[in-house]
Amino acid sequence: MSVYSIFFPFITNLGEIGNFNTAYYGAVASIERAELVLKNKEPGFQ
């Protein structure tokens, strides 16, 4: 995340691309959470 913060000022200037990056990293985070659910299979994550 520290590498991402370095480019953050440039991304905010780009506008739409910044929104796309936010959505992209949000999707990656949700995929990682789904993988954790499949590995652990704990009912609390549902």
Backbone as XML, in Angstrom:
<?xml version="1.0"?>
<chain id="A" units="angstrom">
  <residue number="1" name="MET">
    <atom name="N" x="0.839" y="-1.198" z="0.000"/>
    <atom name="CA" x="0.000" y="0.000" z="0.000"/>
    <atom name="C" x="0.870" y="1.241" z="0.000"/>
  </residue>
  <residue number="2" name="SER">
    <atom name="N" x="2.086" y="1.132" z="0.503"/>
    <atom name="CA" x="2.971" y="2.297" z="0.512"/>
    <atom name="C" x="3.361" y="2.688" z="-0.903"/>
  </residue>
  <residue number="3" name="VAL">
    <atom name="N" x="3.512" y="1.691" z="-1.777"/>
    <atom name="CA" x="3.836" y="1.995" z="-3.174"/>
    <atom name="C" x="2.665" y="2.702" z="-3.830"/>
  </residue>
  <residue number="4" name="TYR">
    <atom name="N" x="1.455" y="2.295" z="-3.489"/>
    <atom name="CA" x="0.259" y="2.917" z="-4.060"/>
    <atom name="C" x="0.138" y="4.368" z="-3.610"/>
  </residue>
  <residue number="5" name="SER">
    <atom name="N" x="0.526" y="4.665" z="-2.364"/>
    <atom name="CA" x="0.410" y="6.027" z="-1.847"/>
    <atom name="C" x="1.366" y="6.978" z="-2.560"/>
  </residue>
  <residue number="6" name="ILE">
    <atom name="N" x="2.451" y="6.442" z="-3.113"/>
    <atom name="CA" x="3.394" y="7.285" z="-3.851"/>
    <atom name="C" x="2.738" y="7.829" z="-5.115"/>
  </residue>
  <residue number="7" name="PHE">
    <atom name="N" x="1.935" y="7.015" z="-5.773"/>
    <atom name="CA" x="1.303" y="7.429" z="-7.021"/>
    <atom name="C" x="-0.057" y="8.081" z="-6.803"/>
  </residue>
  <residue number="8" name="PHE">
    <atom name="N" x="-0.506" y="8.157" z="-5.552"/>
    <atom name="CA" x="-1.849" y="8.666" z="-5.277"/>
    <atom name="C" x="-2.080" y="10.088" z="-5.785"/>
  </residue>
  <residue number="9" name="PRO">
    <atom name="N" x="-1.129" y="11.032" z="-5.619"/>
    <atom name="CA" x="-1.353" y="12.393" z="-6.148"/>
    <atom name="C" x="-1.583" y="12.404" z="-7.654"/>
  </residue>
  <residue number="10" name="PHE">
    <atom name="N" x="-0.890" y="11.555" z="-8.381"/>
    <atom name="CA" x="-1.072" y="11.499" z="-9.831"/>
    <atom name="C" x="-2.436" y="10.915" z="-10.179"/>
  </residue>
  <residue number="11" name="ILE">
    <atom name="N" x="-2.858" y="9.928" z="-9.417"/>
    <atom name="CA" x="-4.136" y="9.271" z="-9.691"/>
    <atom name="C" x="-5.301" y="10.227" z="-9.431"/>
  </residue>
  <residue number="12" name="THR">
    <atom name="N" x="-5.204" y="11.034" z="-8.391"/>
    <atom name="CA" x="-6.288" y="11.978" z="-8.103"/>
    <atom name="C" x="-6.394" y="13.011" z="-9.212"/>
  </residue>
  <residue number="13" name="ASN">
    <atom name="N" x="-5.296" y="13.379" z="-9.849"/>
    <atom name="CA" x="-5.333" y="14.326" z="-10.960"/>
    <atom name="C" x="-5.979" y="13.712" z="-12.191"/>
  </residue>
  <residue number="14" name="LEU">
    <atom name="N" x="-5.904" y="12.399" z="-12.324"/>
    <atom name="CA" x="-6.454" y="11.742" z="-13.507"/>
    <atom name="C" x="-7.967" y="11.543" z="-13.414"/>
  </residue>
  <residue number="15" name="GLY">
    <atom name="N" x="-8.523" y="11.656" z="-12.227"/>
    <atom name="CA" x="-9.977" y="11.623" z="-12.077"/>
    <atom name="C" x="-10.579" y="10.248" z="-12.304"/>
  </residue>
  <residue number="16" name="GLU">
    <atom name="N" x="-11.105" y="10.025" z="-13.494"/>
    <atom name="CA" x="-11.806" y="8.775" z="-13.792"/>
    <atom name="C" x="-10.911" y="7.564" z="-13.589"/>
  </residue>
  <residue number="17" name="ILE">
    <atom name="N" x="-9.653" y="7.684" z="-13.959"/>
    <atom name="CA" x="-8.723" y="6.567" z="-13.781"/>
    <atom name="C" x="-8.523" y="6.302" z="-12.289"/>
  </residue>
  <residue number="18" name="GLY">
    <atom name="N" x="-8.548" y="7.355" z="-11.481"/>
    <atom name="CA" x="-8.441" y="7.183" z="-10.041"/>
    <atom name="C" x="-9.619" y="6.408" z="-9.491"/>
  </residue>
  <residue number="19" name="ASN">
    <atom name="N" x="-10.808" y="6.714" z="-9.997"/>
    <atom name="CA" x="-11.997" y="5.976" z="-9.568"/>
    <atom name="C" x="-11.908" y="4.524" z="-9.993"/>
  </residue>
  <residue number="20" name="PHE">
    <atom name="N" x="-11.364" y="4.296" z="-11.175"/>
    <atom name="CA" x="-11.211" y="2.922" z="-11.656"/>
    <atom name="C" x="-10.249" y="2.153" z="-10.767"/>
  </residue>
  <residue number="21" name="ASN">
    <atom name="N" x="-9.141" y="2.791" z="-10.373"/>
    <atom name="CA" x="-8.172" y="2.118" z="-9.511"/>
    <atom name="C" x="-8.793" y="1.787" z="-8.162"/>
  </residue>
  <residue number="22" name="THR">
    <atom name="N" x="-9.591" y="2.695" z="-7.627"/>
    <atom name="CA" x="-10.259" y="2.437" z="-6.350"/>
    <atom name="C" x="-11.182" y="1.232" z="-6.464"/>
  </residue>
  <residue number="23" name="ALA">
    <atom name="N" x="-11.934" y="1.154" z="-7.553"/>
    <atom name="CA" x="-12.838" y="0.024" z="-7.756"/>
    <atom name="C" x="-12.051" y="-1.263" z="-7.959"/>
  </residue>
  <residue number="24" name="TYR">
    <atom name="N" x="-10.917" y="-1.150" z="-8.659"/>
    <atom name="CA" x="-10.108" y="-2.336" z="-8.937"/>
    <atom name="C" x="-9.538" y="-2.909" z="-7.650"/>
  </residue>
  <residue number="25" name="TYR">
    <atom name="N" x="-8.943" y="-2.046" z="-6.805"/>
    <atom name="CA" x="-8.363" y="-2.547" z="-5.560"/>
    <atom name="C" x="-9.451" y="-3.039" z="-4.607"/>
  </residue>
  <residue number="26" name="GLY">
    <atom name="N" x="-10.634" y="-2.445" z="-4.672"/>
    <atom name="CA" x="-11.744" y="-2.937" z="-3.865"/>
    <atom name="C" x="-12.167" y="-4.328" z="-4.294"/>
  </residue>
  <residue number="27" name="ALA">
    <atom name="N" x="-12.151" y="-4.573" z="-5.612"/>
    <atom name="CA" x="-12.508" y="-5.896" z="-6.121"/>
    <atom name="C" x="-11.465" y="-6.923" z="-5.713"/>
  </residue>
  <residue number="28" name="VAL">
    <atom name="N" x="-10.194" y="-6.534" z="-5.768"/>
    <atom name="CA" x="-9.120" y="-7.448" z="-5.368"/>
    <atom name="C" x="-9.271" y="-7.815" z="-3.899"/>
  </residue>
  <residue number="29" name="ALA">
    <atom name="N" x="-9.611" y="-6.826" z="-3.059"/>
    <atom name="CA" x="-9.780" y="-7.090" z="-1.634"/>
    <atom name="C" x="-10.943" y="-8.050" z="-1.394"/>
  </residue>
  <residue number="30" name="SER">
    <atom name="N" x="-12.029" y="-7.888" z="-2.150"/>
    <atom name="CA" x="-13.177" y="-8.778" z="-1.967"/>
    <atom name="C" x="-12.848" y="-10.190" z="-2.423"/>
  </residue>
  <residue number="31" name="ILE">
    <atom name="N" x="-12.028" y="-10.308" z="-3.474"/>
    <atom name="CA" x="-11.617" y="-11.637" z="-3.937"/>
    <atom name="C" x="-10.743" y="-12.310" z="-2.883"/>
  </residue>
  <residue number="32" name="GLU">
    <atom name="N" x="-9.844" y="-11.530" z="-2.271"/>
    <atom name="CA" x="-8.986" y="-12.098" z="-1.226"/>
    <atom name="C" x="-9.822" y="-12.547" z="-0.042"/>
  </residue>
  <residue number="33" name="ARG">
    <atom name="N" x="-10.852" y="-11.782" z="0.304"/>
    <atom name="CA" x="-11.732" y="-12.174" z="1.413"/>
    <atom name="C" x="-12.462" y="-13.466" z="1.069"/>
  </residue>
  <residue number="34" name="ALA">
    <atom name="N" x="-12.894" y="-13.592" z="-0.194"/>
    <atom name="CA" x="-13.585" y="-14.812" z="-0.616"/>
    <atom name="C" x="-12.659" y="-16.018" z="-0.509"/>
  </residue>
  <residue number="35" name="GLU">
    <atom name="N" x="-11.391" y="-15.831" z="-0.851"/>
    <atom name="CA" x="-10.433" y="-16.934" z="-0.736"/>
    <atom name="C" x="-10.242" y="-17.333" z="0.719"/>
  </residue>
  <residue number="36" name="LEU">
    <atom name="N" x="-10.233" y="-16.346" z="1.618"/>
    <atom name="CA" x="-10.104" y="-16.660" z="3.042"/>
    <atom name="C" x="-11.313" y="-17.457" z="3.522"/>
  </residue>
  <residue number="37" name="VAL">
    <atom name="N" x="-12.494" y="-17.099" z="3.035"/>
    <atom name="CA" x="-13.706" y="-17.822" z="3.429"/>
    <atom name="C" x="-13.629" y="-19.265" z="2.959"/>
  </residue>
  <residue number="38" name="LEU">
    <atom name="N" x="-13.152" y="-19.467" z="1.732"/>
    <atom name="CA" x="-13.064" y="-20.825" z="1.204"/>
    <atom name="C" x="-12.022" y="-21.646" z="1.955"/>
  </residue>
  <residue number="39" name="LYS">
    <atom name="N" x="-10.943" y="-20.988" z="2.390"/>
    <atom name="CA" x="-9.895" y="-21.717" z="3.111"/>
    <atom name="C" x="-10.344" y="-22.055" z="4.528"/>
  </residue>
  <residue number="40" name="ASN">
    <atom name="N" x="-10.928" y="-21.078" z="5.212"/>
    <atom name="CA" x="-11.287" y="-21.272" z="6.615"/>
    <atom name="C" x="-12.651" y="-21.925" z="6.779"/>
  </residue>
  <residue number="41" name="LYS">
    <atom name="N" x="-13.589" y="-21.586" z="5.888"/>
    <atom name="CA" x="-14.969" y="-22.083" z="5.955"/>
    <atom name="C" x="-15.579" y="-21.826" z="7.330"/>
  </residue>
  <residue number="42" name="GLU">
    <atom name="N" x="-15.404" y="-20.594" z="7.797"/>
    <atom name="CA" x="-16.004" y="-20.197" z="9.066"/>
    <atom name="C" x="-17.336" y="-19.505" z="8.784"/>
  </residue>
  <residue number="43" name="PRO">
    <atom name="N" x="-18.380" y="-19.826" z="9.539"/>
    <atom name="CA" x="-19.695" y="-19.238" z="9.271"/>
    <atom name="C" x="-19.746" y="-17.737" z="9.514"/>
  </residue>
  <residue number="44" name="GLY">
    <atom name="N" x="-18.812" y="-17.197" z="10.270"/>
    <atom name="CA" x="-18.835" y="-15.777" z="10.591"/>
    <atom name="C" x="-18.583" y="-14.879" z="9.397"/>
  </residue>
  <residue number="45" name="PHE">
    <atom name="N" x="-17.938" y="-15.402" z="8.361"/>
    <atom name="CA" x="-17.600" y="-14.563" z="7.217"/>
    <atom name="C" x="-18.756" y="-14.415" z="6.235"/>
  </residue>
  <residue number="46" name="GLN">
    <atom name="N" x="-19.749" y="-15.267" z="6.342"/>
    <atom name="CA" x="-20.863" y="-15.179" z="5.408"/>
    <atom name="C" x="-21.771" y="-14.020" z="5.765"/>
  </residue>
</chain>
